[in-house]
Amino acid sequence: MHLYIHVPFCARRCSYCDFAIAVRREVPSASYVDTVLAEWRMWREREGGPSADTLATLYLGGGTPSLLAPDEMDRLVGTILKDAPLLDGAEVTLEANPDDVTGERAGDWVRLGINRVSLGAQSFSPAALRWMHRGHRPEQVERAVTHLRGAGIEDVSLDLIYGLPRDIARDWEDDLSRALALDPTHLSLYGLTVEAHTPLAKWVGRGRVRPAADEVHAVEFLAAHGILETAGFDHYEVSNACRPGYRARHNSAYWRRADYIGLGPSAHSAWGRHRQWNVRQWEAYRREVVAGGGRQPVAGAEDLTAREVRLEEVYLGLRTSDGVPGGHIQESVSGRWRAAGWAEVGLERVRLTPEGWLRLDALVGEVAEPELN
């Protein structure tokens, strides 16, 4: 089983963020851990659904999991791993802000079994970080990596954002160069999007910010692909690249449609054709768990049809460099993609090129109707 735990708390909301977070000056770590462990017990006592006797991956995401009090993180992870031990070689990931990482905390995380950290670097430009409402400085990314490596965490991933508005003083290739200089095992690259109900959406609505054109996103995405390939990275998924042997196993489980459980507000769970998701906001989630009398804090659920399963397989598979079985795509369609330079078509599999990834949604839509009726 693959287990995700959503820790919603942040010190501030980033300008582009529409995630389910709760901004808190003081994080209610004890209350949060009590609530999530109560939900975990519901999963353990549930009849039917996925088994969670052992874990292949554990992922603490957010929000900002690194804000949890160390003793409460110890209680959370320790209790879960007592119930569901890790398989040999299991991947255990913690998302962290660079300014939360100290040598002492990194050592605590290692003792908990955390062997992979995803750092929210986003940029090495001070101006860009201020615009994003990030709380760290560029040098704190470098310091955080040093602390993590000193504690014995070799597998360090950095998040970067491309496609920023042109009037922000940020050099994308310089960001990539500075990230690679830290010798990460993994990089996650996300194009900036304007999501409703975010500070960025308000700025755009008022005319204060003009988003980067689609052409800028494409140029920066393709530039990153070329730079990372030259540096020896495997660009194995639309938004992810790694050193050989360091693919993110937890996220890869999602793209393979493996079973997984999600704990915490807004967390999703999936097994077979079933999908369900929790109440989104922290306080509503907490009240639901406390007052639920053993009822899980589920906000919604669905069971996919066979057609929807196949479409999900196509969409998720085409996101990755592994692609999809050739039989999933009509030859007339895959042939047209190959001629346009959007796909590599082999005897057994169809794989999108970086140029094809830029058109992923449109290409999947092209497959959906004729192939999946």
Helices and strands as residue ranges (DSSP letters): E 2-7, E 9-10, E 22-23, H 29-45, E 55-62, G 65-67, H 70-83, E 86-96, G 98-100, H 103-112, E 116-122, H 126-132, H 138-151, E 155-162, H 172-181, E 186-191, H 199-205, H 214-230, E 234-237, E 240-242, H 249-255, E 260-263, E 268-271, E 274-278, H 282-291, E 298-303, H 306-319, E 324-325, G 326-328, H 331-340, E 343-345, E 349-352, H 354-357, H 360-372
